């Protein structure tokens, strides 16, 4: 039976040392003087050994189990934990320890949002550092990374394994840039794990637009605010977070313009409330009237970032507000037309307002 903190607290010393087992080789040794020490029994290359994990309660039951899992991952890589610990204590260049290099790489990336940086650090603490965190980057071979990735994928975490593979390669590339190693042993790990199957949400055929509008407008079992938010999303080409965290101060009713800032002031206790426009640049949403529009106007309205740097410099400085107002008025009129029955967009265009690419 596995140990609990309550059971450990009730253990009384006896005349001779005795062991109390937890699981997977972990046990607590209680000595006559009352001291209690954690040990892990393990086998490697056919030989049984043990390694000390620290004294209780300085090392809690949870801490001891966490150490045990890290050591089991080492054993899966055929790394002797006792020898590894001795090697770690003798490392004269701590800057070459993988965990140190990984944290330096993590700190060097200034483009990540705080949320992305926090999630990545948590992932490294969970999946990478327990296995190879204290190895020197000079010792790491492809087999270390392969076994690590297979261990993650074996838990069914295919997406995590795929991202971890990229992170490992980037960390070792950082080690090259710092002059710590000459080649990247994590550079050719494609195919080690099965790539995750990417599924896109199915798109609703345009012919079913009347059915969608009817269902949204006739839905009254939930919050009215949610129903109205869905309708606004249909009319305004906006993302859910852009709408959910809107502030009244962002809307200029006189000029009929809504400016979504790059970021917003966080609302205490509301997750992600600091999110602004997806591309992290201010995004203007015209609140409309009709005419012609160009592809540039469409792309700007969708808040898509221009990938061509030359076009970005010359075209995307313009907000194309007049064209976008016309386009959005046309789209809202089109949605109104489709309330009764589906009308192909080109027929709607012929009825009054034409558009061009």
C-alpha positions, -999 to +999 in steps of 0.1 A: +000+000+000+013+034-009+024+058+018+005+089+029+017+119+050-007+109+078+008+074+079+044+087+079+036+110+109+024+081+129+056+060+124+074+054+157+112+045+158+121+010+171+153-006+184+164-014+149+161+005+116+131-005+095+118+003+060+083+015+050+077+010+013+058+034-010+058+022-046+082+016-076+112+010-053+107+042-031+109+036+006+114+055+039+141+043+063+132+050+099+162+049+123+162+043+161+171+079+168+139+089+150+154+103+117+137+093+085+154+092+051+141+085+016+158+059-006+150+046-041+159+010-049+166+004-086+182-021-110+205-013-139+225-037-160+212-065-139+225-051-106+204-038-078+214-004-062+199+023-041+202+061-041+194+085-012+168+112-019+170+132+013+156+134+048+119+136+057+102+161+062+126+184+044+120+162+014+082+156+014+065+125+001+055+145-030+091+156-035+104+121-031+079+107-057+089+135-081+126+126-078+117+089-083+099+097-116+130+116-128+153+087-119+130+062-136+133+083-168+171+082-165+170+045-161+149+042-193+178+060-210+202+035-194+217+063-173+230+052-139+215+078-115+242+073-089+270+079-114+250+108-129+248+125-095+285+121-089+291+136-124+268+165-116+287+173-084+319+172-103+308+195-132+333+224-133+313+243-159+277+246-147+270+269-177+271+237-199+244+219-179+214+214-202+189+230-178+211+261-175+214+264-213+176+258-217+167+285-192+191+309-209+175+302-243+141+307-228+151+340-213+166+352-245+134+351-265+117+385-262+090+379-288+069+355-267+039+367-247+041+361-209+015+334-212+035+316-239+067+319-219+050+306-188+034+276-206+068+267-222+086+268-189+060+246-173+063+221-202+101+220-198+098+214-161+074+186-166+087+168-197+124+177-202+143+187-171+135+155-151+150+134-178+180+154-192+180+186-172+213+179-153+232+164-182+260+184-198+252+195-233+286+180-242+273+145-233+239+146-250+235+123-279+205+118-303+195+087-283+188+109-252+164+131-271+148+101-289+140+083-257+127+115-241+103+122-271+091+086-272+083+088-235+062+119-240+045+104-271+039+072-252+016+091-229-006+100-259+008+136-259+016+138-296+012+175-299+034+181-268+060+157-283+060+176-316+065+209-299+091+195-275+112+182-305+113+218-318+123+232-284+151+207-280+165+215-314+163+252-306+179+249-272+209+229-286+212+255-315+214+281-287+243+261-272+261+262-305+256+300-307+271+303-272+302+283-283+294+254-259+291+226-286+300+223-323+270+204-337+233+199-328+225+163-318+187+173-317+186+186-353+175+154-371+146+141-350+119+142-376+099+110-376+108+099-341+072+103-330+040+102-350+029+137-359-004+148-344-034+147-367-045+183-373-082+187-376-098+220-387-133+229-376-158+222-404-169+252-424-206+258-428-216+259-465-228+294-475-260+279-487-269+271-451-265+307-440-303+313-437-306+283-414-277+296-393-293+330-390-327+315-382-312+294-354-292+321-339-321+346-339-345+320-326-323+308-298-335+320-264-326+291-240-292+307-231-281+342-222-294+369-245-259+385-244-244+354-259-269+353-288-263+390-296-225+384-294-228+357-321-248+380-343-222+408-338-194+384-347-212+375-380-215+412-389-182+426-378-155+400-388-141+399-352-126+372-330-143+361-299-117+375-275-118+408-293-155+410-286-156+394-251-132+419-236-144+451-254-144+483-234-170+510-241-141+535-244-129+517-276-160+527-295-164+561-312-201+562-318-200+596-335-176+584-363-189+548-361-154+533-355-143+507-330-106+506-324-094+473-308-061+480-290-030+457-293-034+449-256-059+458-229-057+465-192-062+432-174-094+427-154-086+412-120-097+376-118-107+374-155-084+351-175-071+364-208-088+398-203-057+416-214-060+402-249-065+428-277-062+424-314-048+390-326-018+404-344-009+426-314-013+458-333-043+482-330-071+471-353-099+494-365-134+481-371-156+505-391-193+504-381-205+510-417-223+523-450-218+509-490-196+507-523-165+490-538-136+473-520-102+458-527-084+428-515-063+450-493-094+463-476-106+427-470-073+416-455-071+447-433-107+441-421-099+405-412-068+419-392-045+397-412-008+406-411+008+412-445+036+388-450+053+406-479+074+433-462+074+456-492+036+456-493+034+459-456+055+491-458+033+507-485-001+492-484-008+483-448-001+517-435-035+526-449-066+515-430-088+515-462-116+528-439-140+540-466-137+508-486-141+488-455-172+507-444-187+500-478-178+464-476-192+458-442-224+476-451-227+453-481-221+422-459-247+433-433-272+439-461-264+405-475-270+388-441-303+405-439-312+394-474-304+358-465-327+357-435-355+345-457-337+324-483-302+319-496-290+344-522-257+338-540-233+367-533-229+375-570-266+380-573-266+403-542-238+422-559-258+426-591-288+439-571-270+471-563-234+469-550-206+452-569-173+442-555-139+436-569-108+415-559 
